[in-house]
Amino acid sequence: MSGHFFHRLSHLIWPPLSLLGDDPVDRPGLIHAEAWARLTFVTEPVCAICGFVFATAPEEWAGDTRCLSCVATPPAFDHARAVFFYDEPSRGLPLALKHSGRLDGLATFAALMANALTISATGAQGGPGPDLPDVLIPVPLHPFRLWRRGYNQAGLLAAALGRRLDRPVRHDALIRRRATIRQAGLTPAGRRDNVTGAFRVRQQAFAVKGKSVLLVDDVFTTGATLEACAGVLKRAGARRVCAVTLARVMRPRPKLARPKLAPPKPARPKPAQPYLTEPPRPDLDASG
Ligand SMILES: [Zn+2]
């Protein structure tokens, strides 16, 4: 009698549920087809640095094009990518991980984040990704918040992605030395001020000098947190700092005029093309 049999039996009694709702799915970690089709994945063309999605057609776009914000103020990180837009259809994914501790999506998220790292890595989607990092570092929570929540959602994502990429993860490399107030509701300048000086590299625990680092977080809202983390890592001697998040707030939301393709089978986590009609835009905010 194999474990496989009992596994199948348990699924008959407790069918696995979609990561976005109560719809049954074939196996844990999947998203049911309708919810999958409503997600807007980050696809080219994107800013070469921060990964902001441009509305221009791919033929008008060069792989090294930067957004106005990155031209005006180049960020401390070299490269940031996200899997999907943070919007009404997607927000349940990071929120379930952050507040409900729902872990069955981690392997799917790791596969999607590994794929997102290849977006425009060489100016052509699907080409070889950026050099594999020497180490993955999650954006840390303040120890008090970690104690209260019991886990760091960015740490869970980093651990899953580290397994996927077969790279080490250092949960202790960065520390959040003061509890920042919740970022939700702050202006971009307020968010920057809120995280300025909030992070420190724990040099005695981790020699960052000369390393290529991949920062991992759940949501890229204004980039202020990743910017603050990348800044201290660069000052400590990191050679390269890239970042990957599950979701990204796109403001202003680009008017995507690309044709909608049929959603892929949810069993294979692979970005779909964005769809034509925009969902209603409530006031979204993710961080905290
Ligand atoms: Zn940019």
py3Dmol code that shows the C-alpha trace and the ligand (Angstrom):
import py3Dmol

protein = """\
ATOM      1  CA  MET A   1       0.000   0.000   0.000  1.00  0.00           C
ATOM      2  CA  SER A   2       1.822   3.098  -1.122  1.00  0.00           C
ATOM      3  CA  GLY A   3       1.906   6.560   0.379  1.00  0.00           C
ATOM      4  CA  HIS A   4       0.677   7.681  -3.017  1.00  0.00           C
ATOM      5  CA  PHE A   5      -2.614   5.840  -2.427  1.00  0.00           C
ATOM      6  CA  PHE A   6      -3.185   7.601   0.892  1.00  0.00           C
ATOM      7  CA  HIS A   7      -2.210  10.874  -0.717  1.00  0.00           C
ATOM      8  CA  ARG A   8      -4.889  10.339  -3.383  1.00  0.00           C
ATOM      9  CA  LEU A   9      -7.366   9.232  -0.728  1.00  0.00           C
ATOM     10  CA  SER A  10      -6.727  12.355   1.355  1.00  0.00           C
ATOM     11  CA  HIS A  11      -7.412  14.468  -1.725  1.00  0.00           C
ATOM     12  CA  LEU A  12     -10.777  12.730  -2.150  1.00  0.00           C
ATOM     13  CA  ILE A  13     -11.692  13.596   1.430  1.00  0.00           C
ATOM     14  CA  TRP A  14     -10.050  17.020   1.553  1.00  0.00           C
ATOM     15  CA  PRO A  15      -9.678  18.160  -2.054  1.00  0.00           C
ATOM     16  CA  PRO A  16      -6.896  20.740  -2.450  1.00  0.00           C
ATOM     17  CA  LEU A  17      -8.223  24.255  -2.886  1.00  0.00           C
ATOM     18  CA  SER A  18      -7.133  26.946  -5.301  1.00  0.00           C
ATOM     19  CA  LEU A  19      -4.659  29.479  -3.920  1.00  0.00           C
ATOM     20  CA  LEU A  20      -7.258  32.107  -4.845  1.00  0.00           C
ATOM     21  CA  GLY A  21     -10.532  30.975  -3.321  1.00  0.00           C
ATOM     22  CA  ASP A  22     -12.344  27.793  -2.437  1.00  0.00           C
ATOM     23  CA  ASP A  23     -12.416  26.174  -5.867  1.00  0.00           C
ATOM     24  CA  PRO A  24     -11.060  22.620  -5.849  1.00  0.00           C
ATOM     25  CA  VAL A  25      -7.908  21.990  -7.907  1.00  0.00           C
ATOM     26  CA  ASP A  26      -6.036  18.844  -8.939  1.00  0.00           C
ATOM     27  CA  ARG A  27      -3.193  19.237  -6.512  1.00  0.00           C
ATOM     28  CA  PRO A  28      -2.068  21.696  -3.838  1.00  0.00           C
ATOM     29  CA  GLY A  29      -0.391  24.914  -4.953  1.00  0.00           C
ATOM     30  CA  LEU A  30      -2.510  25.536  -8.040  1.00  0.00           C
ATOM     31  CA  ILE A  31      -4.769  28.421  -9.014  1.00  0.00           C
ATOM     32  CA  HIS A  32      -8.111  27.612 -10.645  1.00  0.00           C
ATOM     33  CA  ALA A  33      -8.402  28.587 -14.312  1.00  0.00           C
ATOM     34  CA  GLU A  34     -10.742  31.611 -13.998  1.00  0.00           C
ATOM     35  CA  ALA A  35      -8.606  33.232 -11.287  1.00  0.00           C
ATOM     36  CA  TRP A  36      -5.431  32.468 -13.218  1.00  0.00           C
ATOM     37  CA  ALA A  37      -6.885  34.155 -16.310  1.00  0.00           C
ATOM     38  CA  ARG A  38      -7.624  37.311 -14.291  1.00  0.00           C
ATOM     39  CA  LEU A  39      -4.024  37.723 -13.142  1.00  0.00           C
ATOM     40  CA  THR A  40      -1.943  40.254 -15.044  1.00  0.00           C
ATOM     41  CA  PHE A  41       1.568  38.897 -15.363  1.00  0.00           C
ATOM     42  CA  VAL A  42       4.570  41.120 -15.829  1.00  0.00           C
ATOM     43  CA  THR A  43       5.723  40.632 -19.398  1.00  0.00           C
ATOM     44  CA  GLU A  44       7.924  42.623 -21.728  1.00  0.00           C
ATOM     45  CA  PRO A  45       8.343  45.425 -22.498  1.00  0.00           C
ATOM     46  CA  VAL A  46       9.663  46.443 -19.062  1.00  0.00           C
ATOM     47  CA  CYS A  47      12.123  48.985 -17.641  1.00  0.00           C
ATOM     48  CA  ALA A  48      15.569  47.405 -17.803  1.00  0.00           C
ATOM     49  CA  ILE A  49      16.208  48.303 -14.171  1.00  0.00           C
ATOM     50  CA  CYS A  50      13.041  48.346 -12.064  1.00  0.00           C
ATOM     51  CA  GLY A  51      10.822  46.161 -14.247  1.00  0.00           C
ATOM     52  CA  PHE A  52       7.998  48.696 -14.632  1.00  0.00           C
ATOM     53  CA  VAL A  53       5.775  47.560 -17.502  1.00  0.00           C
ATOM     54  CA  PHE A  54       5.672  49.889 -20.511  1.00  0.00           C
ATOM     55  CA  ALA A  55       2.573  50.171 -22.649  1.00  0.00           C
ATOM     56  CA  THR A  56       4.551  50.521 -25.876  1.00  0.00           C
ATOM     57  CA  ALA A  57       4.526  47.706 -28.386  1.00  0.00           C
ATOM     58  CA  PRO A  58       7.541  45.382 -28.148  1.00  0.00           C
ATOM     59  CA  GLU A  59       8.865  46.430 -31.565  1.00  0.00           C
ATOM     60  CA  GLU A  60       9.265  50.054 -30.358  1.00  0.00           C
ATOM     61  CA  TRP A  61      11.142  48.942 -27.300  1.00  0.00           C
ATOM     62  CA  ALA A  62      14.805  48.188 -26.791  1.00  0.00           C
ATOM     63  CA  GLY A  63      15.770  45.766 -24.060  1.00  0.00           C
ATOM     64  CA  ASP A  64      17.851  48.380 -22.241  1.00  0.00           C
ATOM     65  CA  THR A  65      15.130  51.074 -22.116  1.00  0.00           C
ATOM     66  CA  ARG A  66      14.688  52.605 -18.655  1.00  0.00           C
ATOM     67  CA  CYS A  67      11.625  54.249 -17.143  1.00  0.00           C
ATOM     68  CA  LEU A  68      11.667  57.982 -16.358  1.00  0.00           C
ATOM     69  CA  SER A  69      11.997  57.353 -12.646  1.00  0.00           C
ATOM     70  CA  CYS A  70      15.105  55.139 -13.086  1.00  0.00           C
ATOM     71  CA  VAL A  71      16.648  57.676 -15.489  1.00  0.00           C
ATOM     72  CA  ALA A  72      16.043  60.558 -13.055  1.00  0.00           C
ATOM     73  CA  THR A  73      17.116  58.689  -9.916  1.00  0.00           C
ATOM     74  CA  PRO A  74      18.868  55.378 -10.598  1.00  0.00           C
ATOM     75  CA  PRO A  75      17.934  53.007  -7.776  1.00  0.00           C
ATOM     76  CA  ALA A  76      20.504  51.274  -5.584  1.00  0.00           C
ATOM     77  CA  PHE A  77      19.444  47.859  -6.941  1.00  0.00           C
ATOM     78  CA  ASP A  78      20.660  46.786 -10.364  1.00  0.00           C
ATOM     79  CA  HIS A  79      17.587  44.912 -11.469  1.00  0.00           C
ATOM     80  CA  ALA A  80      14.136  44.222 -10.019  1.00  0.00           C
ATOM     81  CA  ARG A  81      11.500  41.897 -11.368  1.00  0.00           C
ATOM     82  CA  ALA A  82       8.039  40.787 -10.249  1.00  0.00           C
ATOM     83  CA  VAL A  83       5.707  37.981 -11.245  1.00  0.00           C
ATOM     84  CA  PHE A  84       2.365  39.757 -11.528  1.00  0.00           C
ATOM     85  CA  PHE A  85       0.654  43.103 -11.035  1.00  0.00           C
ATOM     86  CA  TYR A  86      -0.545  43.709  -7.497  1.00  0.00           C
ATOM     87  CA  ASP A  87      -4.228  44.356  -8.127  1.00  0.00           C
ATOM     88  CA  GLU A  88      -7.649  43.122  -7.073  1.00  0.00           C
ATOM     89  CA  PRO A  89      -7.389  39.719  -8.818  1.00  0.00           C
ATOM     90  CA  SER A  90      -3.927  38.972  -7.387  1.00  0.00           C
ATOM     91  CA  ARG A  91      -3.837  40.551  -3.963  1.00  0.00           C
ATOM     92  CA  GLY A  92      -5.211  37.428  -2.260  1.00  0.00           C
ATOM     93  CA  LEU A  93      -1.981  35.542  -3.027  1.00  0.00           C
ATOM     94  CA  PRO A  94       0.499  37.623  -1.012  1.00  0.00           C
ATOM     95  CA  LEU A  95      -2.124  38.398   1.626  1.00  0.00           C
ATOM     96  CA  ALA A  96      -2.866  34.690   2.231  1.00  0.00           C
ATOM     97  CA  LEU A  97       0.857  34.045   2.610  1.00  0.00           C
ATOM     98  CA  LYS A  98       1.404  37.028   4.877  1.00  0.00           C
ATOM     99  CA  HIS A  99      -1.623  36.917   7.143  1.00  0.00           C
ATOM    100  CA  SER A 100      -2.955  33.356   6.916  1.00  0.00           C
ATOM    101  CA  GLY A 101       0.379  31.560   6.660  1.00  0.00           C
ATOM    102  CA  ARG A 102      -0.863  29.634   3.646  1.00  0.00           C
ATOM    103  CA  LEU A 103       2.218  27.722   2.543  1.00  0.00           C
ATOM    104  CA  ASP A 104       0.910  25.433  -0.204  1.00  0.00           C
ATOM    105  CA  GLY A 105       1.668  28.025  -2.897  1.00  0.00           C
ATOM    106  CA  LEU A 106       5.372  28.392  -2.126  1.00  0.00           C
ATOM    107  CA  ALA A 107       6.684  25.951  -4.745  1.00  0.00           C
ATOM    108  CA  THR A 108       4.468  27.572  -7.394  1.00  0.00           C
ATOM    109  CA  PHE A 109       5.602  31.053  -6.335  1.00  0.00           C
ATOM    110  CA  ALA A 110       9.256  29.971  -6.474  1.00  0.00           C
ATOM    111  CA  ALA A 111       8.813  28.655 -10.026  1.00  0.00           C
ATOM    112  CA  LEU A 112       7.084  31.887 -11.076  1.00  0.00           C
ATOM    113  CA  MET A 113       9.749  34.087  -9.451  1.00  0.00           C
ATOM    114  CA  ALA A 114      12.562  32.102 -11.091  1.00  0.00           C
ATOM    115  CA  ASN A 115      10.822  32.685 -14.399  1.00  0.00           C
ATOM    116  CA  ALA A 116      10.294  36.400 -13.667  1.00  0.00           C
ATOM    117  CA  LEU A 117      14.054  36.816 -13.196  1.00  0.00           C
ATOM    118  CA  THR A 118      14.525  35.972 -16.866  1.00  0.00           C
ATOM    119  CA  ILE A 119      12.172  38.766 -18.052  1.00  0.00           C
ATOM    120  CA  SER A 120      14.295  41.029 -20.170  1.00  0.00           C
ATOM    121  CA  ALA A 121      17.421  39.749 -18.484  1.00  0.00           C
ATOM    122  CA  THR A 122      19.167  39.846 -21.836  1.00  0.00           C
ATOM    123  CA  GLY A 123      16.655  41.971 -23.729  1.00  0.00           C
ATOM    124  CA  ALA A 124      14.697  38.930 -24.789  1.00  0.00           C
ATOM    125  CA  GLN A 125      12.182  37.103 -22.661  1.00  0.00           C
ATOM    126  CA  GLY A 126      12.901  33.450 -22.294  1.00  0.00           C
ATOM    127  CA  GLY A 127      16.617  33.955 -22.877  1.00  0.00           C
ATOM    128  CA  PRO A 128      19.164  32.999 -20.287  1.00  0.00           C
ATOM    129  CA  GLY A 129      18.454  34.668 -16.968  1.00  0.00           C
ATOM    130  CA  PRO A 130      20.806  36.935 -15.074  1.00  0.00           C
ATOM    131  CA  ASP A 131      23.819  35.269 -13.525  1.00  0.00           C
ATOM    132  CA  LEU A 132      22.680  33.165 -10.624  1.00  0.00           C
ATOM    133  CA  PRO A 133      23.194  35.120  -7.399  1.00  0.00           C
ATOM    134  CA  ASP A 134      25.756  34.013  -4.843  1.00  0.00           C
ATOM    135  CA  VAL A 135      23.146  34.304  -2.141  1.00  0.00           C
ATOM    136  CA  LEU A 136      19.453  35.104  -1.600  1.00  0.00           C
ATOM    137  CA  ILE A 137      18.520  37.498   1.193  1.00  0.00           C
ATOM    138  CA  PRO A 138      14.915  38.093   2.289  1.00  0.00           C
ATOM    139  CA  VAL A 139      13.766  41.561   3.319  1.00  0.00           C
ATOM    140  CA  PRO A 140      13.685  41.130   7.103  1.00  0.00           C
ATOM    141  CA  LEU A 141      10.889  41.878   9.510  1.00  0.00           C
ATOM    142  CA  HIS A 142      11.582  43.697  12.728  1.00  0.00           C
ATOM    143  CA  PRO A 143      12.164  41.078  15.470  1.00  0.00           C
ATOM    144  CA  PHE A 144       9.005  42.161  17.295  1.00  0.00           C
ATOM    145  CA  ARG A 145       6.845  41.740  14.203  1.00  0.00           C
ATOM    146  CA  LEU A 146       8.543  38.408  13.481  1.00  0.00           C
ATOM    147  CA  TRP A 147       7.766  37.244  17.007  1.00  0.00           C
ATOM    148  CA  ARG A 148       4.123  38.339  16.677  1.00  0.00           C
ATOM    149  CA  ARG A 149       3.566  36.795  13.228  1.00  0.00           C
ATOM    150  CA  GLY A 150       5.763  33.780  13.798  1.00  0.00           C
ATOM    151  CA  TYR A 151       7.333  33.834  10.349  1.00  0.00           C
ATOM    152  CA  ASN A 152       8.629  36.236   7.718  1.00  0.00           C
ATOM    153  CA  GLN A 153       6.724  35.811   4.456  1.00  0.00           C
ATOM    154  CA  ALA A 154       9.731  37.131   2.495  1.00  0.00           C
ATOM    155  CA  GLY A 155      11.872  34.513   4.250  1.00  0.00           C
ATOM    156  CA  LEU A 156       9.472  31.747   3.203  1.00  0.00           C
ATOM    157  CA  LEU A 157       9.599  32.947  -0.411  1.00  0.00           C
ATOM    158  CA  ALA A 158      13.402  33.223  -0.318  1.00  0.00           C
ATOM    159  CA  ALA A 159      13.740  29.696   1.102  1.00  0.00           C
ATOM    160  CA  ALA A 160      11.483  28.258  -1.629  1.00  0.00           C
ATOM    161  CA  LEU A 161      13.293  30.192  -4.367  1.00  0.00           C
ATOM    162  CA  GLY A 162      16.693  29.215  -2.954  1.00  0.00           C
ATOM    163  CA  ARG A 163      15.681  25.547  -3.194  1.00  0.00           C
ATOM    164  CA  ARG A 164      14.456  26.119  -6.747  1.00  0.00           C
ATOM    165  CA  LEU A 165      17.668  27.900  -7.856  1.00  0.00           C
ATOM    166  CA  ASP A 166      19.893  25.717  -5.677  1.00  0.00           C
ATOM    167  CA  ARG A 167      21.435  28.809  -4.078  1.00  0.00           C
ATOM    168  CA  PRO A 168      22.015  29.516  -0.366  1.00  0.00           C
ATOM    169  CA  VAL A 169      19.693  31.796   1.601  1.00  0.00           C
ATOM    170  CA  ARG A 170      20.922  34.005   4.425  1.00  0.00           C
ATOM    171  CA  HIS A 171      18.058  34.972   6.700  1.00  0.00           C
ATOM    172  CA  ASP A 172      20.455  36.670   9.110  1.00  0.00           C
ATOM    173  CA  ALA A 173      22.363  38.887   6.675  1.00  0.00           C
ATOM    174  CA  LEU A 174      20.114  41.926   7.050  1.00  0.00           C
ATOM    175  CA  ILE A 175      18.456  43.169  10.178  1.00  0.00           C
ATOM    176  CA  ARG A 176      15.667  45.663  10.532  1.00  0.00           C
ATOM    177  CA  ARG A 177      16.957  47.734  13.391  1.00  0.00           C
ATOM    178  CA  ARG A 178      13.862  49.729  14.061  1.00  0.00           C
ATOM    179  CA  ALA A 179      10.201  48.899  13.683  1.00  0.00           C
ATOM    180  CA  THR A 180       8.986  51.047  10.822  1.00  0.00           C
ATOM    181  CA  ILE A 181       5.376  52.164  10.864  1.00  0.00           C
ATOM    182  CA  ARG A 182       3.059  50.483   8.385  1.00  0.00           C
ATOM    183  CA  GLN A 183       3.854  51.727   4.890  1.00  0.00           C
ATOM    184  CA  ALA A 184       0.219  51.602   3.756  1.00  0.00           C
ATOM    185  CA  GLY A 185      -1.178  55.092   3.345  1.00  0.00           C
ATOM    186  CA  LEU A 186       2.225  56.795   3.171  1.00  0.00           C
ATOM    187  CA  THR A 187       3.249  58.866   0.165  1.00  0.00           C
ATOM    188  CA  PRO A 188       6.289  57.684  -1.835  1.00  0.00           C
ATOM    189  CA  ALA A 189       8.441  60.287  -0.028  1.00  0.00           C
ATOM    190  CA  GLY A 190       6.968  59.206   3.308  1.00  0.00           C
ATOM    191  CA  ARG A 191       7.768  55.569   2.533  1.00  0.00           C
ATOM    192  CA  ARG A 192      11.359  56.514   1.741  1.00  0.00           C
ATOM    193  CA  ASP A 193      11.733  58.434   5.001  1.00  0.00           C
ATOM    194  CA  ASN A 194      10.091  55.583   6.891  1.00  0.00           C
ATOM    195  CA  VAL A 195      12.694  53.019   5.806  1.00  0.00           C
ATOM    196  CA  THR A 196      15.756  55.284   5.687  1.00  0.00           C
ATOM    197  CA  GLY A 197      18.267  53.896   8.160  1.00  0.00           C
ATOM    198  CA  ALA A 198      15.943  51.017   9.042  1.00  0.00           C
ATOM    199  CA  PHE A 199      18.234  48.238   7.786  1.00  0.00           C
ATOM    200  CA  ARG A 200      21.740  47.137   8.618  1.00  0.00           C
ATOM    201  CA  VAL A 201      24.011  44.424   7.230  1.00  0.00           C
ATOM    202  CA  ARG A 202      25.071  42.037   9.956  1.00  0.00           C
ATOM    203  CA  GLN A 203      28.704  42.003   8.872  1.00  0.00           C
ATOM    204  CA  GLN A 204      29.892  39.670  11.585  1.00  0.00           C
ATOM    205  CA  ALA A 205      27.398  37.042  10.387  1.00  0.00           C
ATOM    206  CA  PHE A 206      27.768  37.452   6.675  1.00  0.00           C
ATOM    207  CA  ALA A 207      30.580  38.701   4.430  1.00  0.00           C
ATOM    208  CA  VAL A 208      28.732  40.492   1.652  1.00  0.00           C
ATOM    209  CA  LYS A 209      31.800  42.035   0.018  1.00  0.00           C
ATOM    210  CA  GLY A 210      32.054  41.133  -3.652  1.00  0.00           C
ATOM    211  CA  LYS A 211      28.868  39.052  -3.593  1.00  0.00           C
ATOM    212  CA  SER A 212      25.998  39.063  -6.068  1.00  0.00           C
ATOM    213  CA  VAL A 213      22.846  39.248  -3.950  1.00  0.00           C
ATOM    214  CA  LEU A 214      19.218  38.558  -4.795  1.00  0.00           C
ATOM    215  CA  LEU A 215      16.801  40.344  -2.452  1.00  0.00           C
ATOM    216  CA  VAL A 216      13.422  38.662  -2.037  1.00  0.00           C
ATOM    217  CA  ASP A 217      10.173  40.267  -0.886  1.00  0.00           C
ATOM    218  CA  ASP A 218       6.462  39.645  -1.339  1.00  0.00           C
ATOM    219  CA  VAL A 219       5.299  42.976  -2.819  1.00  0.00           C
ATOM    220  CA  PHE A 220       7.099  45.847  -4.559  1.00  0.00           C
ATOM    221  CA  THR A 221       4.977  48.906  -3.751  1.00  0.00           C
ATOM    222  CA  THR A 222       7.135  51.993  -4.356  1.00  0.00           C
ATOM    223  CA  GLY A 223      10.471  50.198  -4.167  1.00  0.00           C
ATOM    224  CA  ALA A 224      11.487  52.188  -1.071  1.00  0.00           C
ATOM    225  CA  THR A 225      12.122  49.088   1.071  1.00  0.00           C
ATOM    226  CA  LEU A 226      14.147  47.275  -1.593  1.00  0.00           C
ATOM    227  CA  GLU A 227      16.016  50.517  -2.278  1.00  0.00           C
ATOM    228  CA  ALA A 228      16.934  50.860   1.415  1.00  0.00           C
ATOM    229  CA  CYS A 229      18.079  47.207   1.623  1.00  0.00           C
ATOM    230  CA  ALA A 230      20.051  47.419  -1.636  1.00  0.00           C
ATOM    231  CA  GLY A 231      21.687  50.648  -0.422  1.00  0.00           C
ATOM    232  CA  VAL A 232      23.114  49.099   2.750  1.00  0.00           C
ATOM    233  CA  LEU A 233      24.222  45.967   0.878  1.00  0.00           C
ATOM    234  CA  LYS A 234      26.015  48.053  -1.761  1.00  0.00           C
ATOM    235  CA  ARG A 235      27.663  50.191   0.920  1.00  0.00           C
ATOM    236  CA  ALA A 236      28.821  46.987   2.602  1.00  0.00           C
ATOM    237  CA  GLY A 237      30.534  45.994  -0.647  1.00  0.00           C
ATOM    238  CA  ALA A 238      27.989  43.867  -2.542  1.00  0.00           C
ATOM    239  CA  ARG A 239      29.017  43.663  -6.193  1.00  0.00           C
ATOM    240  CA  ARG A 240      25.484  43.364  -7.543  1.00  0.00           C
ATOM    241  CA  VAL A 241      22.054  43.550  -5.913  1.00  0.00           C
ATOM    242  CA  CYS A 242      18.975  42.348  -7.770  1.00  0.00           C
ATOM    243  CA  ALA A 243      15.470  41.934  -6.384  1.00  0.00           C
ATOM    244  CA  VAL A 244      12.493  39.748  -7.073  1.00  0.00           C
ATOM    245  CA  THR A 245       8.978  40.024  -5.678  1.00  0.00           C
ATOM    246  CA  LEU A 246       5.796  38.085  -6.139  1.00  0.00           C
ATOM    247  CA  ALA A 247       3.716  41.157  -6.981  1.00  0.00           C
ATOM    248  CA  ARG A 248       4.306  44.738  -8.026  1.00  0.00           C
ATOM    249  CA  VAL A 249       2.089  47.792  -7.711  1.00  0.00           C
ATOM    250  CA  MET A 250       2.099  49.422 -11.165  1.00  0.00           C
ATOM    251  CA  ARG A 251       1.301  53.109 -10.814  1.00  0.00           C
ATOM    252  CA  PRO A 252       0.198  54.541 -13.122  1.00  0.00           C
ATOM    253  CA  ARG A 253      -1.148  51.288 -14.423  1.00  0.00           C
ATOM    254  CA  PRO A 254       0.005  50.932 -18.037  1.00  0.00           C
ATOM    255  CA  LYS A 255      -2.786  50.660 -20.583  1.00  0.00           C
ATOM    256  CA  LEU A 256      -1.845  47.333 -22.066  1.00  0.00           C
ATOM    257  CA  ALA A 257      -3.039  46.910 -25.622  1.00  0.00           C
ATOM    258  CA  ARG A 258      -1.717  43.479 -26.267  1.00  0.00           C
ATOM    259  CA  PRO A 259      -4.026  40.693 -27.354  1.00  0.00           C
ATOM    260  CA  LYS A 260      -5.316  38.377 -24.711  1.00  0.00           C
ATOM    261  CA  LEU A 261      -4.281  34.811 -25.163  1.00  0.00           C
ATOM    262  CA  ALA A 262      -6.121  31.843 -23.797  1.00  0.00           C
ATOM    263  CA  PRO A 263      -4.971  31.197 -20.241  1.00  0.00           C
ATOM    264  CA  PRO A 264      -2.492  28.361 -19.974  1.00  0.00           C
ATOM    265  CA  LYS A 265      -3.351  25.264 -18.039  1.00  0.00           C
ATOM    266  CA  PRO A 266      -3.031  26.120 -14.351  1.00  0.00           C
ATOM    267  CA  ALA A 267      -1.042  22.941 -13.732  1.00  0.00           C
ATOM    268  CA  ARG A 268       1.997  24.562 -15.320  1.00  0.00           C
ATOM    269  CA  PRO A 269       2.822  27.866 -13.646  1.00  0.00           C
ATOM    270  CA  LYS A 270       3.885  30.020 -16.534  1.00  0.00           C
ATOM    271  CA  PRO A 271       3.014  33.678 -17.123  1.00  0.00           C
ATOM    272  CA  ALA A 272       0.053  34.337 -19.386  1.00  0.00           C
ATOM    273  CA  GLN A 273      -0.318  37.399 -21.567  1.00  0.00           C
ATOM    274  CA  PRO A 274      -2.053  40.313 -19.863  1.00  0.00           C
ATOM    275  CA  TYR A 275      -5.706  40.668 -20.671  1.00  0.00           C
ATOM    276  CA  LEU A 276      -7.400  43.592 -22.364  1.00  0.00           C
ATOM    277  CA  THR A 277      -9.924  44.914 -19.921  1.00  0.00           C
ATOM    278  CA  GLU A 278      -8.727  46.387 -16.682  1.00  0.00           C
ATOM    279  CA  PRO A 279     -10.259  45.277 -13.410  1.00  0.00           C
ATOM    280  CA  PRO A 280     -11.779  47.938 -11.169  1.00  0.00           C
ATOM    281  CA  ARG A 281      -9.007  49.815  -9.386  1.00  0.00           C
ATOM    282  CA  PRO A 282      -9.653  50.062  -5.683  1.00  0.00           C
ATOM    283  CA  ASP A 283      -7.104  51.846  -3.595  1.00  0.00           C
ATOM    284  CA  LEU A 284      -4.530  49.138  -3.219  1.00  0.00           C
ATOM    285  CA  ASP A 285      -1.806  48.920  -0.737  1.00  0.00           C
ATOM    286  CA  ALA A 286       0.243  46.049   0.361  1.00  0.00           C
ATOM    287  CA  SER A 287       3.002  46.705   2.720  1.00  0.00           C
ATOM    288  CA  GLY A 288       3.106  46.703   6.424  1.00  0.00           C
TER     289      GLY A 288
END
"""
ligand_1 = """\
1
ZN
Zn 12.523 51.791 -13.947
"""
view = py3Dmol.view(width=600, height=400)
view.addModel(protein, "pdb")
view.setStyle({"model": 0}, {"cartoon": {"style": "trace"}})
view.addModel(ligand_1, "xyz")
view.setStyle({"model": 1}, {"stick": {}})
view.zoomTo()
view.show()
